[in-house]
Amino acid sequence: MLSRPSRTGFLPNFSIKYMRLIFTPRFNRFQTINSTQAWSLFLTACKTDDSLGKNPMTGKYVTVAILGAVIAQIVEAILLSS
C-alpha cells in the first residue's frame, strides 16, 4: 500500500537516493562550490557534482571554451553581415 502524500506533496518514505543532489541535506548548506562542480551540476541536470572530476581547473577550461565559442560566433556574425 502506498503512503499518502504529506501536506507539502512529498511522500514521507521517499528515499534520498532518488532526489536531485541539490535538494539533499548533505549538499544544501549554502556552501561554496567551484566552477567544475557548477558545470557538473548543469551538465548532468543536478544528478552529480563530480562528473567532471575534482580538479577546479577543469571548470575554468569549460568556461573559457564556451566563452571563446560565443565570442567567435559574435565576431563571425559581425564580419559576415558587413
Secondary structure, 3 states (H helix, E strand, C coil): CCCCCCCCCCCCCCCHHHCCHHHCCCCCCCCCCCHHHHHHHHHCCCCCCCCCCCCHHHHHHHHHHHHHHHHHHHHHHHHHHC
